[in-house]
Amino acid sequence: MRRFPVVDVKKYGGRQIAVAGGKVIASGRTLEEVVKRARKEAPSRPLDEIHIFSVPKTLAVIYYAR
């Protein structure tokens, strides 16, 4: 099962984040910015192992169904 971190809405609200290995590895306002930062932070990790999410500005519940 994949591990997803608890995301701080106050810190990342309204931004895009990149998650890999159960932690936030990059954030930014645009997808391009996040991908660039994620590649710099984890250059050897394949892109299919990095998950990009848009964090809502307010508290929300996200369900993961298999």
Contacts in CASP RR format, 6 or more apart in sequence:
PFRMAT RR
TARGET T0000
AUTHOR 0000-0000-0000
METHOD contacts of the structure
MODEL  1
MRRFPVVDVKKYGGRQIAVAGGKVIASGRTLEEVVKRARKEAPSRPLDEI
HIFSVPKTLAVIYYAR
2 22 0 8 1.000
2 51 0 8 1.000
3 21 0 8 1.000
3 22 0 8 1.000
4 19 0 8 1.000
4 22 0 8 1.000
4 51 0 8 1.000
4 64 0 8 1.000
5 19 0 8 1.000
5 22 0 8 1.000
5 23 0 8 1.000
5 24 0 8 1.000
7 17 0 8 1.000
7 24 0 8 1.000
7 53 0 8 1.000
7 55 0 8 1.000
9 55 0 8 1.000
9 56 0 8 1.000
9 57 0 8 1.000
9 58 0 8 1.000
9 59 0 8 1.000
9 60 0 8 1.000
12 24 0 8 1.000
12 27 0 8 1.000
12 55 0 8 1.000
13 55 0 8 1.000
13 56 0 8 1.000
13 57 0 8 1.000
14 54 0 8 1.000
14 55 0 8 1.000
14 56 0 8 1.000
14 57 0 8 1.000
15 27 0 8 1.000
15 28 0 8 1.000
15 29 0 8 1.000
15 54 0 8 1.000
15 55 0 8 1.000
16 27 0 8 1.000
16 28 0 8 1.000
16 29 0 8 1.000
16 30 0 8 1.000
16 31 0 8 1.000
16 33 0 8 1.000
16 34 0 8 1.000
16 52 0 8 1.000
16 53 0 8 1.000
16 54 0 8 1.000
16 55 0 8 1.000
17 24 0 8 1.000
17 26 0 8 1.000
17 27 0 8 1.000
17 28 0 8 1.000
17 34 0 8 1.000
17 52 0 8 1.000
17 53 0 8 1.000
17 55 0 8 1.000
18 24 0 8 1.000
18 25 0 8 1.000
18 26 0 8 1.000
18 27 0 8 1.000
18 34 0 8 1.000
18 35 0 8 1.000
18 37 0 8 1.000
18 38 0 8 1.000
18 41 0 8 1.000
18 50 0 8 1.000
18 51 0 8 1.000
18 52 0 8 1.000
19 25 0 8 1.000
19 50 0 8 1.000
19 51 0 8 1.000
19 52 0 8 1.000
19 53 0 8 1.000
20 38 0 8 1.000
20 42 0 8 1.000
20 45 0 8 1.000
20 49 0 8 1.000
20 50 0 8 1.000
20 51 0 8 1.000
21 49 0 8 1.000
25 37 0 8 1.000
25 38 0 8 1.000
25 41 0 8 1.000
25 42 0 8 1.000
25 50 0 8 1.000
26 34 0 8 1.000
26 37 0 8 1.000
26 38 0 8 1.000
26 40 0 8 1.000
26 41 0 8 1.000
27 34 0 8 1.000
27 37 0 8 1.000
28 34 0 8 1.000
28 37 0 8 1.000
31 52 0 8 1.000
34 52 0 8 1.000
35 47 0 8 1.000
35 50 0 8 1.000
35 52 0 8 1.000
38 50 0 8 1.000
38 52 0 8 1.000
39 47 0 8 1.000
42 50 0 8 1.000
END
